[in-house]
Amino acid sequence: MSNKTGTAGADTSSQQPASSTGNQVPKFSIERLRQNCLELFGVTSSTYDGAVHKLEGEFTVEQMKSHIKKWQGATVCPAKKEVK
């Protein structure tokens, strides 16, 4: 029997328990989110690895999705002005 939910294969064993208000969103480790990065975020594992480089902690799917979109839109390095 599997511990996966119906939404993109999220493992319930790493979910945080719901609060008494019932509106807490589960957080997952970076490694756990990587296992389903193509389905969850539409990016390959290499793109995911670049986006999460130096990140630590646990994130909701929406937090990570937002972080990846921001990372994809970032400028790698500013264009150099030609000096004459």
C-alpha positions as a LaTeX table, in Angstrom:
\begin{tabular}{lrrr}
\hline
Residue & $x$ (\AA) & $y$ (\AA) & $z$ (\AA) \\
\hline
Met1 & 0.00 & 0.00 & 0.00 \\
Ser2 & 1.36 & 3.45 & $-0.95$ \\
Asn3 & 1.60 & 6.57 & 1.20 \\
Lys4 & 1.07 & 8.83 & $-1.82$ \\
Thr5 & $-1.79$ & 11.25 & $-2.15$ \\
Gly6 & $-3.63$ & 11.92 & $-5.39$ \\
Thr7 & $-1.81$ & 15.21 & $-6.00$ \\
Ala8 & 1.47 & 14.72 & $-7.83$ \\
Gly9 & 2.61 & 11.86 & $-5.62$ \\
Ala10 & 3.27 & 13.84 & $-2.47$ \\
Asp11 & 4.39 & 11.53 & 0.33 \\
Thr12 & 2.18 & 11.95 & 3.40 \\
Ser13 & 4.88 & 10.66 & 5.74 \\
Ser14 & 6.84 & 13.93 & 5.38 \\
Gln15 & 3.83 & 16.22 & 5.79 \\
Gln16 & 3.44 & 18.43 & 8.81 \\
Pro17 & 0.37 & 17.64 & 10.93 \\
Ala18 & $-2.58$ & 19.94 & 10.27 \\
Ser19 & $-3.14$ & 22.67 & 12.80 \\
Ser20 & $-6.35$ & 22.96 & 14.78 \\
Thr21 & $-7.53$ & 25.65 & 12.33 \\
Gly22 & $-7.17$ & 23.14 & 9.47 \\
Asn23 & $-5.55$ & 25.56 & 7.02 \\
Gln24 & $-1.87$ & 24.65 & 7.37 \\
Val25 & $-0.29$ & 23.62 & 4.06 \\
Pro26 & 2.12 & 20.68 & 4.17 \\
Lys27 & 5.83 & 21.40 & 3.69 \\
Phe28 & 8.31 & 19.05 & 2.06 \\
Ser29 & 12.07 & 18.74 & 2.01 \\
Ile30 & 13.96 & 19.96 & $-1.04$ \\
Glu31 & 14.93 & 16.36 & $-1.82$ \\
Arg32 & 11.31 & 15.18 & $-1.65$ \\
Leu33 & 10.09 & 17.93 & $-3.98$ \\
Arg34 & 12.89 & 17.03 & $-6.43$ \\
Gln35 & 11.47 & 13.53 & $-6.85$ \\
Asn36 & 8.43 & 15.00 & $-8.63$ \\
Cys37 & 9.86 & 18.27 & $-9.97$ \\
Leu38 & 8.69 & 17.65 & $-13.54$ \\
Glu39 & 5.10 & 16.98 & $-12.49$ \\
Leu40 & 4.95 & 19.66 & $-9.79$ \\
Phe41 & 6.90 & 22.51 & $-11.40$ \\
Gly42 & 7.30 & 21.57 & $-15.06$ \\
Val43 & 11.10 & 21.64 & $-14.83$ \\
Thr44 & 13.77 & 19.00 & $-15.24$ \\
Ser45 & 15.83 & 17.82 & $-12.28$ \\
Ser46 & 18.85 & 19.81 & $-13.50$ \\
Thr47 & 16.81 & 23.03 & $-13.64$ \\
Tyr48 & 15.39 & 22.25 & $-10.21$ \\
Asp49 & 18.89 & 21.65 & $-8.83$ \\
Gly50 & 20.05 & 25.03 & $-10.11$ \\
Ala51 & 17.05 & 26.81 & $-8.64$ \\
Val52 & 17.46 & 25.27 & $-5.18$ \\
His53 & 21.24 & 25.55 & $-4.98$ \\
Lys54 & 22.14 & 26.72 & $-1.44$ \\
Leu55 & 18.52 & 26.51 & $-0.22$ \\
Glu56 & 17.82 & 24.72 & 3.04 \\
Gly57 & 14.68 & 23.79 & 4.91 \\
Glu58 & 11.20 & 22.72 & 3.93 \\
Phe59 & 8.82 & 24.41 & 1.52 \\
Thr60 & 5.24 & 24.15 & 0.36 \\
Val61 & 4.70 & 23.30 & $-3.30$ \\
Glu62 & 3.49 & 26.86 & $-3.94$ \\
Gln63 & 6.53 & 28.41 & $-2.22$ \\
Met64 & 8.88 & 26.31 & $-4.32$ \\
Lys65 & 6.94 & 27.01 & $-7.52$ \\
Ser66 & 7.24 & 30.74 & $-6.84$ \\
His67 & 10.96 & 30.43 & $-6.07$ \\
Ile68 & 11.65 & 28.50 & $-9.29$ \\
Lys69 & 9.75 & 31.04 & $-11.43$ \\
Lys70 & 11.69 & 33.88 & $-9.83$ \\
Trp71 & 14.98 & 32.02 & $-10.34$ \\
Gln72 & 14.18 & 31.33 & $-14.00$ \\
Gly73 & 13.52 & 35.04 & $-14.61$ \\
Ala74 & 16.71 & 36.24 & $-12.91$ \\
Thr75 & 19.57 & 37.70 & $-14.91$ \\
Val76 & 22.67 & 35.53 & $-14.71$ \\
Cys77 & 25.04 & 38.47 & $-14.99$ \\
Pro78 & 24.53 & 42.01 & $-16.22$ \\
Ala79 & 25.59 & 42.84 & $-19.76$ \\
Lys80 & 29.08 & 44.32 & $-19.88$ \\
Lys81 & 29.48 & 47.75 & $-21.36$ \\
Glu82 & 32.17 & 48.02 & $-23.94$ \\
Val83 & 34.92 & 50.37 & $-22.78$ \\
Lys84 & 36.69 & 52.38 & $-25.51$ \\
\hline
\end{tabular}
